């Protein structure tokens, strides 16, 4: 079964940093693009960043550009999201996702940015 497990969330002050990790299993990790999404209660889940498989091309939402860095380690079946200069509007549950016919999601990890 496809399984994605996020970790690394927590509470940080504005301007702080966190690194999220996503551990994948149940599928051949390398050929698939991977993404990070986030969701605030009452709002739709939104795409934060995507990283492709063959070239490692990265795509960022405007809100993430210049502050977040997505990366992956195909050998270890891991994906990361380095988040710098976090702001209150970044507070959300962050989800790891892979599209294999449909989106598969992890359980999410909470990121709270507050002073």
N, C-alpha and C positions, 0 to 999 in steps of 0.2 A: 504494500500500500504506500502511496505517496504520503510522506510525512515531512512536515516542516516545523522546526522548533526554534522560536526566537528567544533571545536572551540579551541582557545588557542594559535594559531599561532601568530607570530610576529617577530620583529627584535631583535636579541641579538648579543652580541659580542662573539667572539671565547672564549670557556671555560664557557659560560653561560648556563643557563638551561631554559627549557620550559616544561610545562605540557599540552599536548593535551587531549581534551575530545571528545568523540563521543556519542551522544545521539541517541538511536535507538527507533523506533516505527514501528507499522504495522506488527509485527511478534512476535512469542514467543521467546524472547531473549535467555533464559537460555540454550536450547538444542544445540545451534549453536556455533561453533568456530568463533571467530572474529579476524580480522587482520588489521594491519596498513601497508599501502603501501605509497610509495612516488614516485614522478615523476619530472624530470627536463625537460624543453622544449627540444624537439628533441631526447629525450631518452625514452626507454621503462619504463613503470611503474614497480617498483621493490618492492618486499616484504621486509618489515622491521621487523615485528614481528607478531606472531600469539599466541592467547591464546585459549585453548580448553574450552569446557563447563563443563563437569562433574568433571574433576579433576583440572582444572585451569592450566594445563601444558602449559608452555611457550616455544616458539621457536623464536630464534633471527637470523637475518642475521649476518654474521661475522662483518659487519660494525657497528652493533648495540650492540654487546655483550660487556658487561662491562660498558656500558654507558647509555643504554636505559632500561626501565622497563615497561612492559605491564601489565595491570591489568584490572579487570572488577568488576562491582557491578551488579549482576543479578537482584536484587530486584529493583534497580533504572534504569535498562536497560542502563547502562553507561559502556563505555570502556575508558581507559586512556593510554596515553603513556608519561611517565616521561622521559625526555631527558636531560641528564647531559653532561657536557664537550662537548658542541656542537662545531663543526668545520665547516669551510666554505663548505666542501663537503656535509654537511647535508642540505644545502640549497635546498629546493624543496617544491612542494605542497604535503602535506600529506593527504592521503585519508583513511577513515574508510571503511571497507568492510566486508560483510558477504556472504558466499557461500550457497545459497539455490537453487540448481539446476544450477544457474548461479551466477556470482558475482554481487552484488549490491554495489553501491558506493555512498558515500556522495559527497558533492560539493567540498570538499577539503579545507584545510586551509594552508596559505602560511607561511613557516618558512624560514627566511632569517638570515644567520649567517655572519656577516660582522663587521669589525672594522672601 
